[in-house]
Amino acid sequence: METKIKIDGKEYGVLYKGKTAKIYREYFNRDMLVDTQKAQMKFSKAIKNKVGTDEEDEPAYYVLLEANGSEFFERVLWACIKAYDVVQGKETEDFSDFIDNVVDYDTFVTVGIVVFEKIVFANSPTIDSESEDVEEKSKKKNSQLL
């Protein structure tokens, strides 16, 4: 996944590929895929916990933020910006300096959530699993026999 975003009126390239996961791992000493899976599970659990409560209609981005905290989205977004810059041969501020220089922090984190959602979508299967395909063919065969 490659896209452009705007933060504080400045355009940044964002890249999610193997290089992004490597940068994330080297800089934060964490596995990006593991953290992404945990974030999805926390979100799912938070949604389930809100069903039937006064908080049931909260926007999904807020539930995602509440479940995972802003630091996770800061990390994801910075790693994606850094990966893009590395590929382009550009320098990126150190993570801490980058965050310190963000003026519109709310928008920054919101953009991080959007990028995270694109990453999750990019990791989704684009074809049916083989077992689902086999099961469907079996149902068709059985219905033809009747």
C-alpha positions in Angstrom: 0.0 0.0 0.0 1.3 3.4 -0.9 -0.5 6.7 -0.5 -0.2 10.4 0.3 -1.4 12.1 3.5 -1.4 15.7 4.9 -0.3 16.6 8.4 -0.2 20.2 9.4 -0.6 21.2 5.8 2.5 19.3 4.7 2.2 16.3 2.3 3.8 13.0 3.3 4.2 9.8 1.4 3.1 6.6 3.3 4.3 3.1 2.4 3.3 -0.2 3.9 5.5 -3.0 2.8 8.1 -5.3 4.3 10.4 -2.3 4.8 7.8 -0.8 7.0 7.6 -3.8 9.2 11.4 -3.9 9.4 11.6 -0.2 10.4 8.8 -0.7 13.0 10.7 -3.8 14.5 14.1 -2.1 14.5 12.9 1.2 16.0 10.2 0.0 18.5 11.5 -3.5 19.2 8.0 -4.8 18.4 6.5 -6.9 15.6 4.1 -4.8 13.5 2.0 -7.7 12.4 1.6 -8.9 16.0 0.7 -5.4 17.1 -1.8 -5.1 14.3 -3.5 -8.3 15.1 -3.7 -7.3 18.8 -5.2 -4.0 17.8 -7.8 -5.7 15.8 -8.7 -8.1 18.6 -8.9 -5.2 21.1 -11.2 -3.4 18.7 -13.4 -6.4 18.3 -13.6 -6.9 22.0 -14.4 -3.2 22.6 -17.2 -3.3 20.1 -18.7 -6.4 21.7 -18.5 -4.8 25.1 -20.4 -1.7 23.9 -23.3 -3.6 22.3 -26.5 -3.0 24.3 -25.0 0.0 26.2 -25.3 3.7 25.9 -21.9 3.7 24.1 -23.1 1.4 21.4 -23.3 4.2 18.8 -19.8 5.6 19.3 -17.9 6.1 16.1 -15.7 3.2 15.1 -12.6 5.3 15.0 -13.1 6.4 18.6 -13.6 2.8 19.8 -10.5 1.8 17.9 -8.6 4.7 19.5 -10.0 4.0 22.9 -9.1 0.3 22.7 -5.5 0.8 21.5 -4.3 4.2 22.6 -2.8 6.9 20.5 0.8 5.8 20.8 0.1 2.7 18.6 -1.3 4.9 15.8 1.7 7.3 16.2 4.1 4.4 15.7 2.2 2.9 12.7 2.0 6.3 10.9 5.6 7.3 11.6 6.9 3.8 10.4 4.9 4.2 7.2 6.2 7.7 6.6 9.8 6.6 7.4 9.5 3.6 5.0 8.3 5.9 2.2 11.2 8.3 2.9 13.8 5.6 3.0 12.6 4.2 -0.4 12.7 7.8 -1.8 16.2 8.4 -0.3 14.9 11.2 2.0 15.5 11.8 5.7 12.8 11.5 8.3 12.9 13.0 11.7 13.4 10.7 14.6 10.1 9.4 16.0 10.2 11.4 19.2 11.2 14.6 17.3 8.5 14.0 14.7 5.8 13.6 17.3 7.0 16.7 19.2 6.7 18.8 16.1 3.1 17.8 15.2 0.9 20.8 15.7 -2.5 19.3 15.0 -2.2 16.1 17.1 -5.8 15.1 16.8 -5.7 15.0 13.0 -2.3 13.3 13.2 -3.7 10.4 15.3 -6.9 10.3 13.1 -4.7 9.9 10.0 -2.8 7.2 11.8 -6.1 5.3 12.4 -7.1 5.7 8.7 -3.6 4.4 7.6 -4.0 1.5 10.1 -7.4 0.6 8.6 -5.8 0.6 5.1 -3.1 -1.7 6.4 -5.7 -4.1 7.8 -7.6 -4.0 4.5 -4.3 -4.6 2.6 -3.7 -7.7 4.7 -7.2 -9.1 4.1 -7.6 -12.1 1.8 -8.8 -11.1 -1.6 -10.0 -14.6 -2.6 -12.2 -17.1 -0.8 -10.3 -19.7 1.2 -9.9 -23.1 -0.4 -12.0 -24.8 2.3 -15.0 -22.4 1.6 -14.7 -23.2 -2.1 -14.6 -26.9 -1.6 -17.6 -26.7 0.8 -19.6 -24.7 -1.8 -18.8 -27.2 -4.6 -19.9 -30.0 -2.3 -23.2 -28.3 -1.6 -23.8 -27.8 -5.3 -23.0 -31.4 -6.0 -25.4 -32.6 -3.3 -28.2 -30.4 -4.5 -27.8 -31.7 -8.0 -28.1 -35.3 -6.7 -31.5 -34.5 -5.1 
